[in-house]
């Protein structure tokens, strides 16, 4: 995570914390960012990591079949949190075993890891413990970890109950959200939550209360539930 300025990011990829573009900002200021954070998407192949990233980056869903990620890829997006422009460098990793040695090399530099499973796949959920073991072996000790149960829109094919995901997350002391890369439910919330956590760690003032990521997620989920979301 680094504090620096760049002119490579366009305003089209910039969001406020409420999902709206910044207001009354000059072109020059909208092309700058204050903080860079590296976020990795990990989990079994087929859980929807690439679709998850594309939904956040482009507000689009990759319908139909597509080639699985080979090795690792990344995209950038800038979000604005309390006046601080945070550039998220989001790494999309291959879930296949043969690429693990490649992705392991990227763990050390990651400030946040979004660990996904597919609610319609028991295998992807059962493998979460193995992924968490890898995280503790290769990642930074203070890395932000979030567990995500993806494909929440596929209620008719669900095999993993929400309560199971919540229980596992409590066991490891990490926040948990069910998401849908197809409908966009809670996708932005996941990224915004880790961005807020990393921003507070970097620029926290002595008299500023510590950011509580669990509390933030729960408060946002309650707001969403009022509007018919999960």
C-alpha positions in Angstrom: 0.0 0.0 0.0 1.6 3.3 -1.0 0.8 7.0 -0.9 1.5 8.6 -4.3 0.1 10.5 -7.2 -0.4 9.3 -10.8 -1.9 10.8 -13.9 -2.7 7.4 -15.6 -6.1 6.9 -14.0 -9.1 8.4 -15.9 -12.1 9.9 -14.1 -14.4 7.3 -15.8 -13.0 4.7 -13.3 -13.5 6.9 -10.2 -16.4 6.4 -7.7 -17.4 8.1 -4.5 -18.1 5.9 -1.5 -21.8 6.1 -2.5 -21.1 4.8 -6.0 -21.6 8.2 -7.6 -19.0 10.1 -9.6 -17.2 13.0 -7.8 -18.7 16.4 -8.0 -17.0 19.7 -9.0 -13.6 18.2 -9.5 -11.3 19.5 -12.1 -9.9 17.1 -14.8 -6.4 17.3 -13.3 -7.6 16.4 -9.8 -9.8 13.5 -11.0 -6.7 11.9 -12.7 -4.8 11.8 -9.4 -4.9 9.3 -6.6 -3.6 9.4 -3.1 -3.3 5.8 -2.1 -2.6 2.5 -3.9 -3.9 -0.8 -2.5 -3.3 -4.3 -3.9 -6.4 -6.6 -3.6 -6.3 -10.2 -4.8 -9.3 -12.4 -5.7 -8.7 -16.0 -4.8 -10.7 -19.2 -4.7 -11.4 -22.3 -6.7 -11.7 -22.1 -10.5 -15.2 -21.4 -11.6 -16.4 -19.6 -8.5 -16.8 -16.4 -10.5 -13.7 -14.3 -9.7 -13.3 -12.8 -13.1 -17.1 -12.0 -13.4 -16.9 -10.5 -9.9 -14.0 -8.2 -11.0 -15.7 -7.2 -14.3 -19.0 -6.4 -12.4 -17.1 -4.0 -10.1 -14.9 -2.5 -12.7 -17.4 -2.1 -15.6 -20.8 -2.8 -14.1 -21.2 -5.6 -16.5 -21.7 -9.4 -16.4 -19.8 -11.9 -18.5 -22.6 -14.0 -19.7 -22.0 -17.4 -21.3 -18.9 -19.5 -21.2 -15.4 -18.0 -21.3 -11.8 -19.1 -20.9 -10.7 -19.6 -17.4 -8.0 -17.2 -16.1 -4.5 -18.4 -16.9 -2.0 -17.4 -14.2 -2.9 -13.9 -13.1 -4.4 -10.7 -14.4 -5.2 -7.3 -12.9 -7.3 -4.2 -13.4 -7.4 -0.8 -11.7 -10.2 1.2 -10.3 -10.2 4.4 -8.2 -12.7 5.0 -5.4 -13.1 8.1 -3.3 -13.5 7.6 0.4 -13.9 10.7 2.6 -12.0 12.8 0.1 -9.2 10.3 -0.3 -8.7 8.8 -3.7 -7.8 5.1 -3.3 -6.6 3.2 -6.4 -7.5 -0.4 -6.1 -5.1 -2.6 -8.1 -7.2 -5.8 -8.3 -5.5 -9.1 -9.1 -7.6 -11.9 -10.6 -6.0 -15.2 -10.0 -6.3 -18.7 -11.6 -7.9 -21.2 -9.2 -6.4 -24.3 -10.8 -3.8 -26.2 -8.8 -1.2 -26.0 -11.6 -1.1 -22.1 -11.3 -0.8 -22.0 -7.5 3.0 -21.6 -7.5 2.5 -18.5 -9.7 -0.2 -16.9 -7.5 1.7 -17.6 -4.3 4.4 -15.1 -5.4 1.8 -12.4 -5.4 0.4 -13.0 -1.9 3.2 -11.1 -0.1 2.4 -7.8 -1.6 -1.4 -8.0 -1.2 -3.0 -5.8 1.4 -6.4 -7.5 1.0 -7.6 -10.9 -0.1 -11.2 -11.6 -1.2 -11.7 -15.3 -0.9 -14.6 -16.6 -3.0 -16.6 -19.8 -3.0 -19.7 -20.8 -5.1 -22.9 -21.3 -3.1 -23.9 -24.0 -5.6 -20.6 -25.9 -5.2 -19.9 -27.9 -2.1 -16.3 -28.6 -3.3 -15.5 -24.9 -3.6 -16.8 -24.3 0.0 -15.0 -27.3 1.4 -11.7 -26.0 -0.1 -11.9 -22.7 1.7 -10.0 -24.1 4.7 -7.2 -25.1 2.3 -7.2 -21.6 0.8 -7.0 -20.0 4.3 -4.1 -22.3 5.1 -2.3 -21.0 2.0 -3.1 -17.4 3.0 -1.5 -17.8 6.5 1.5 -19.4 4.9 2.2 -16.9 2.1 0.4 -13.6 2.9 1.3 -10.8 5.2 0.3 -11.3 8.8 -2.0 -8.3 8.9 -3.6 -8.8 5.4 -7.3 -8.0 5.2 -9.3 -11.2 4.5 -13.0 -11.3 3.4 -15.0 -14.5 2.7 -17.5 -14.2 -0.1 -20.2 -16.7 -1.0 -20.7 -15.9 -4.7 -23.6 -16.7 -7.1 -26.2 -15.8 -4.5 -28.7 -15.2 -7.4 -28.8 -19.0 -8.0 -31.1 -19.7 -5.2 -32.6 -22.8 -6.8 -29.2 -24.5 -7.1 -27.9 -23.5 -3.7 -26.1 -26.2 -1.7 -24.3 -24.1 0.9 -26.5 -22.3 3.3 -25.8 -18.7 4.3 -25.4 -19.8 7.9 -22.6 -22.2 6.9 -20.6 -19.3 5.4 -21.3 -17.1 8.4 -20.2 -19.9 10.8 -16.9 -20.5 8.9 -16.2 -16.8 8.8 -16.7 -16.5 12.5 -14.4 -19.4 13.1 -11.6 -17.6 11.3 -12.5 -14.1 12.5 -13.1 -12.7 9.0 -16.1 -10.7 7.6 -18.5 -12.5 5.3 -20.9 -11.5 2.6 -22.9 -13.4 0.0 -22.6 -11.8 -3.4 -23.7 -12.1 -7.0 -21.4 -11.2 -9.9 -24.4 -11.5 -12.2 -26.8 -9.0 -10.4 -24.1 -7.0 -8.7 -25.5 -7.6 -5.2 -22.9 -6.7 -2.6 -20.0 -6.6 -5.1 -19.3 -3.0 -4.6 -19.8 -3.4 -0.8 -17.0 -6.0 -0.7 -14.5 -3.8 -2.4 -15.6 -0.6 -0.6 -15.3 -2.3 2.8 -11.7 -3.4 2.2 -10.8 -0.1 0.7 -12.1 1.7 3.7 -10.2 -0.6 6.0 -6.9 0.0 4.1 -7.5 3.7 3.9 -8.0 4.0 7.6 -4.9 1.9 8.3 -2.8 4.3 6.1 -4.2 7.7 7.0 -5.7 7.1 10.4 -5.5 10.1 12.7 -4.7 9.7 16.4 -8.1 10.9 17.6 -10.0 9.1 14.8 -11.9 6.0 16.0 -10.6 2.7 14.6 -12.6 1.5 11.5 -14.6 -1.7 12.3 -15.0 -3.6 9.0 -17.4 -6.1 10.5 -19.7 -3.3 11.8 -19.5 -1.4 8.5 -20.5 -4.4 6.5 -23.4 -5.3 8.8 -24.7 -1.7 8.7 -24.5 -1.6 4.9 -26.2 -5.0 4.6 -29.1 -3.7 6.7 -29.5 -0.6 4.5 -29.5 -2.9 1.4 -32.1 -5.3 3.0 -34.5 -2.4 3.3 -34.3 -2.0 -0.5 -34.8 -5.7 -1.2 -31.3 -6.9 -1.5 -29.4 -9.5 0.4 
